Amino acid sequence: MQYDKPTVMPAAFFGHGSPMNALERNRYTVAWAHFGRTTLRPRAVLCVSAHWCTRGTAVTAMERPKTIHDFGDFPRTLYDVQYPVNGDPTLAARVSHLLAPTEVVADLSDWGLDHGTWSVLRHVYPKADIPVVQLSLDVTQPLAYHYQLATRLAPLRHEGILIIGTGNLIHNLRTAVRADGVAPFDWAARFNEELRVRLLANDHAGLSDMDSLGRDAPLCIPTPEHYLPALYVIALQRPDDGMAFLTEGIEFGSIGMMSIVIGADPRDVAGNLEN
């Protein structure tokens, strides 16, 4: 994959879906793997996952982050998965500096890499040979706060850092039907198209305002944590950055699997959907 400005890293949001995607080969994981093979190789990864929710902001700052199995009622093989990657304390310090004056706690032991991060990265970088740092979500703050905070991370794209978010733009587990081939609920399909239109229009203000997202938003985003990581990606979009859809789809009726990439060649990313 070639970029007009190869010194600037892309950024990506991954609709991570079920933790079982960590073990499975399907159209989503194939696209994630292709992204890793064809994208500029980063110096390190900064990930914002739906599964590290805090009061205030924290960043992992340990040398060797542990693999966290933060889920229940899955096969033993999933709990056996390890993603033995290095951390990057220098990057953690850089993140804290960029986000000032917001206080960022350096986490040295409590967290690590949750499944929102490693279930995707074990496909993107299966050798676990690129350092990874996680940034937490301050769930006491509204959408617009997260968008504005994320804009301060923009210099990292010029420093060899791949910034990713992982979650699901539509995430209603209460209504989900855990069976293959379930059609999207009407409200989920409508909202998915609404998001697609707004993303292509670069409607960052609308995407950062829950009240403006329409009548289907409360069903599709009953709680914000799976939606928020996407704001950390779109906030980094420059005027000359294109946006492409790495994966699309709605699983179990109400789990959106849309993944987006900014700063990549849309023709190459679109080709992933056919693999």
C-alpha positions as CSV (number, residue, x, y, z in Angstrom):
1,M,0.0,0.0,0.0
2,Q,1.4,3.4,-1.0
3,Y,0.5,6.8,0.6
4,D,0.9,10.3,-0.8
5,K,2.8,11.2,2.4
6,P,4.4,8.0,3.6
7,T,5.8,9.5,6.8
8,V,2.2,9.9,8.2
9,M,0.6,6.8,9.7
10,P,-3.0,6.0,9.0
11,A,-5.4,5.4,11.9
12,A,-8.1,2.8,12.1
13,F,-11.2,1.8,14.1
14,F,-11.9,-1.9,14.3
15,G,-15.4,-3.3,15.0
16,H,-14.1,-6.1,17.1
17,G,-17.3,-8.0,17.7
18,S,-17.3,-11.3,19.7
19,P,-14.1,-12.3,21.5
20,M,-14.2,-15.5,19.5
21,N,-13.0,-13.5,16.5
22,A,-9.6,-13.8,18.2
23,L,-9.5,-17.5,17.2
24,E,-11.6,-17.5,14.0
25,R,-10.9,-16.9,10.4
26,N,-13.7,-15.0,8.8
27,R,-14.3,-12.0,6.5
28,Y,-13.5,-9.6,9.4
29,T,-10.3,-11.2,10.6
30,V,-9.1,-11.7,7.1
31,A,-9.4,-8.0,6.4
32,W,-7.7,-7.2,9.7
33,A,-4.8,-9.4,8.8
34,H,-4.6,-7.8,5.3
35,F,-4.5,-4.4,6.9
36,G,-1.5,-5.4,9.0
37,R,0.4,-6.9,6.0
38,T,-0.1,-3.9,3.7
39,T,-0.1,-0.9,6.0
40,L,3.1,1.1,6.9
41,R,4.8,-0.8,9.7
42,P,4.5,1.3,12.9
43,R,7.0,1.9,15.6
44,A,4.3,1.2,18.1
45,V,0.6,1.0,18.5
46,L,-1.6,3.2,20.7
47,C,-5.0,1.5,21.2
48,V,-8.2,2.9,22.7
49,S,-10.4,-0.1,23.6
50,A,-14.0,-0.1,24.7
51,H,-13.1,-2.4,27.5
52,W,-10.9,-0.1,29.6
53,C,-13.3,2.3,31.2
54,T,-12.1,4.6,34.0
55,R,-12.9,7.7,36.0
56,G,-10.2,10.0,34.7
57,T,-7.7,9.0,32.1
58,A,-4.9,6.4,32.3
59,V,-2.3,4.9,30.0
60,T,-0.5,1.6,30.3
61,A,3.2,2.3,31.1
62,M,4.6,-1.1,31.9
63,E,7.3,-2.9,30.0
64,R,5.3,-6.1,29.5
65,P,1.5,-5.7,29.6
66,K,-0.4,-8.8,30.6
67,T,-3.0,-10.4,28.5
68,I,-6.4,-9.8,30.1
69,H,-9.3,-12.2,29.6
70,D,-12.1,-9.9,30.5
71,F,-15.1,-12.0,29.4
72,G,-17.1,-15.0,30.6
73,D,-18.7,-18.2,29.2
74,F,-16.3,-18.8,26.3
75,P,-14.3,-21.9,25.4
76,R,-11.2,-22.7,27.4
77,T,-9.0,-22.2,24.3
78,L,-9.9,-18.5,24.3
79,Y,-8.7,-18.1,27.9
80,D,-5.4,-19.8,26.9
81,V,-4.6,-17.1,24.4
82,Q,-1.7,-14.9,25.2
83,Y,-0.5,-11.9,23.3
84,P,3.1,-11.5,24.6
85,V,3.9,-8.1,23.3
86,N,6.1,-5.4,24.8
87,G,4.8,-2.2,26.2
88,D,6.4,1.2,25.5
89,P,6.8,3.4,28.6
90,T,8.4,6.2,26.4
91,L,5.2,6.3,24.3
92,A,3.1,6.3,27.4
93,A,5.0,9.4,28.6
94,R,4.6,11.0,25.2
95,V,0.8,10.5,25.3
96,S,0.7,12.0,28.8
97,H,2.6,15.0,27.6
98,L,0.4,15.5,24.5
99,L,-2.9,15.2,26.5
100,A,-1.8,17.9,29.1
101,P,-3.3,19.6,31.0
102,T,-5.6,16.6,31.3
103,E,-4.1,14.4,34.0
104,V,-3.1,11.0,32.7
105,V,-2.3,8.3,35.3
106,A,0.6,6.0,34.3
107,D,-0.7,2.5,35.0
108,L,2.2,0.2,35.9
109,S,0.4,-3.0,37.0
110,D,-3.4,-2.8,37.2
111,W,-4.3,-3.2,33.6
112,G,-2.6,-4.5,30.5
113,L,-4.2,-5.5,27.1
114,D,-7.8,-6.4,27.2
115,H,-9.6,-8.5,24.6
116,G,-10.7,-5.4,22.7
117,T,-7.1,-4.9,21.8
118,W,-5.5,-8.4,21.5
119,S,-8.4,-10.1,19.8
120,V,-7.8,-7.7,16.9
121,L,-4.0,-7.3,17.1
122,R,-3.3,-11.0,17.0
123,H,-4.6,-10.9,13.5
124,V,-3.1,-7.5,12.5
125,Y,0.3,-8.3,14.0
126,P,0.3,-12.1,14.8
127,K,4.0,-12.1,15.7
128,A,3.3,-9.7,18.6
129,D,6.5,-7.9,17.6
130,I,5.3,-4.3,17.7
131,P,5.0,-2.6,21.2
132,V,1.4,-1.7,22.3
133,V,0.1,0.9,24.7
134,Q,-3.5,1.3,25.8
135,L,-5.3,4.6,26.6
136,S,-8.4,4.4,28.8
137,L,-11.8,5.9,28.4
138,D,-13.0,8.4,31.0
139,V,-16.6,7.4,31.0
140,T,-17.6,10.4,33.1
141,Q,-17.2,12.6,30.0
142,P,-19.5,13.2,27.0
143,L,-18.7,12.3,23.4
144,A,-17.4,15.8,22.5
145,Y,-14.9,15.7,25.3
146,H,-13.3,12.5,23.9
147,Y,-13.2,13.9,20.3
148,Q,-11.4,17.0,21.5
149,L,-9.0,15.0,23.7
150,A,-8.2,12.8,20.7
151,T,-7.2,15.7,18.5
152,R,-4.2,16.3,20.8
153,L,-2.8,12.9,19.7
154,A,-2.4,14.0,16.1
155,P,1.4,14.5,16.3
156,L,1.8,10.8,16.9
157,R,0.8,10.0,13.3
158,H,4.0,11.8,12.3
159,E,6.1,9.8,14.8
160,G,5.5,6.3,13.5
161,I,2.6,5.5,15.8
162,L,-0.5,3.6,14.6
163,I,-3.5,4.8,16.6
164,I,-6.4,2.4,16.6
165,G,-9.8,2.3,18.3
166,T,-11.6,-1.0,19.0
167,G,-15.3,-1.3,19.9
168,N,-18.5,-1.5,17.9
169,L,-20.4,1.5,16.4
170,I,-23.6,-0.4,17.1
171,H,-23.6,-2.5,20.3
172,N,-26.7,-3.7,22.0
173,L,-26.1,-7.0,23.7
174,R,-29.5,-7.0,25.3
175,T,-31.2,-7.4,21.9
176,A,-28.6,-9.5,20.2
177,V,-29.6,-13.0,19.0
178,R,-26.6,-15.3,19.2
179,A,-27.1,-17.3,16.1
180,D,-25.6,-17.3,12.6
181,G,-27.3,-15.6,9.8
182,V,-29.6,-13.3,11.9
183,A,-30.7,-10.4,9.8
184,P,-30.0,-6.9,11.1
185,F,-32.8,-5.3,13.1
186,D,-34.4,-2.5,11.1
187,W,-33.2,0.2,13.6
188,A,-29.7,-1.2,13.5
189,A,-29.6,-1.1,9.7
190,R,-31.0,2.4,9.6
191,F,-28.4,3.7,12.1
192,N,-25.6,1.9,10.3
193,E,-26.5,3.7,7.1
194,E,-26.8,7.0,9.0
195,L,-23.3,6.6,10.4
196,R,-21.9,5.6,7.0
197,V,-23.3,8.8,5.4
198,R,-22.0,11.0,8.2
199,L,-18.5,9.4,8.1
200,L,-18.3,9.9,4.4
201,A,-19.4,13.6,4.8
202,N,-16.8,14.1,7.6
203,D,-19.6,15.2,9.9
204,H,-17.4,15.1,13.0
205,A,-19.6,17.5,14.9
206,G,-22.7,15.3,14.4
207,L,-20.8,12.1,15.2
208,S,-19.6,13.7,18.5
209,D,-23.1,14.7,19.6
210,M,-25.4,11.9,20.9
211,D,-28.4,14.1,20.7
212,S,-27.9,14.7,16.9
213,L,-27.5,11.0,16.0
214,G,-31.3,10.5,15.7
215,R,-34.0,8.3,17.1
216,D,-32.2,5.0,16.6
217,A,-29.2,6.1,18.6
218,P,-30.5,5.0,22.1
219,L,-31.1,1.5,20.9
220,C,-27.8,1.3,19.0
221,I,-25.7,3.0,21.6
222,P,-27.4,2.2,24.9
223,T,-24.0,2.9,26.6
224,P,-21.2,4.8,25.0
225,E,-18.1,2.8,25.6
226,H,-18.1,0.8,22.4
227,Y,-18.8,3.9,20.3
228,L,-16.2,6.2,21.9
229,P,-13.1,4.6,20.5
230,A,-14.2,5.6,17.0
231,L,-14.1,9.2,17.9
232,Y,-10.3,8.8,18.7
233,V,-9.8,7.9,15.1
234,I,-12.1,10.3,13.2
235,A,-10.7,13.2,15.4
236,L,-7.3,12.5,13.7
237,Q,-8.6,12.9,10.1
238,R,-6.9,15.7,8.3
239,P,-8.4,17.6,5.3
240,D,-6.4,15.6,2.8
241,D,-7.1,12.2,4.5
242,G,-9.5,9.9,2.8
243,M,-11.8,7.5,4.7
244,A,-12.4,3.9,3.7
245,F,-14.4,1.0,5.1
246,L,-12.2,-2.0,6.0
247,T,-15.2,-4.2,7.0
248,E,-18.9,-3.8,7.1
249,G,-21.8,-5.9,8.5
250,I,-24.1,-6.3,11.4
251,E,-23.9,-9.5,13.5
252,F,-26.5,-11.1,15.8
253,G,-29.0,-8.4,14.7
254,S,-27.5,-5.6,16.7
255,I,-23.7,-5.7,16.7
256,G,-22.1,-3.4,14.1
257,M,-18.9,-4.7,12.6
258,M,-18.0,-1.6,10.6
259,S,-14.3,-0.8,10.6
260,I,-12.9,2.4,9.1
261,V,-9.4,3.6,8.1
262,I,-8.3,7.1,7.6
263,G,-5.2,8.1,5.6
264,A,-5.1,4.9,3.5
265,D,-5.7,4.3,-0.2
266,P,-9.5,3.6,-0.4
267,R,-9.0,1.4,-3.4
268,D,-6.7,-0.9,-1.4
269,V,-8.9,-1.0,1.7
270,A,-12.1,-1.6,-0.4
271,G,-10.3,-4.6,-1.9
272,N,-10.2,-6.3,1.5
273,L,-13.9,-6.8,1.5
274,E,-13.6,-9.2,-1.4
275,N,-11.0,-11.5,0.4
